[in-house]
């Protein structure tokens, strides 16, 4: 049995609201962000230049020996708003408007 790849298999998009705005849900996606941090205590001069050092490291993909990095990833929803703008939004901000028929046929145990 295969795993869910985040794509809805029909041509229909799910209507939803995102922060009170009408939208169409397209699919789930993944967002990644690289976070740089110093392995040592920086001098006052270096701490002032830290943002510039990070920017250069991201552009050149060369990480100085005194820095380390982490990759932070999270799930996002890809939605399209009524004005045609497509955005990545956090899942907790999405309210699906068609959930009533998606839950038909499921048996929920009473607790």
Secondary structure, 3 states (H helix, E strand, C coil): CCCCCCECCCCCCEEEEECCEEEEEEEEEEEEEEEEEECCCCCHHHHHCHHHHHHHHHHHCCCCCCEEEEEEEEEEEEEEECCCCEEEEEHHHEEECCHHHHCCCCCCCCC
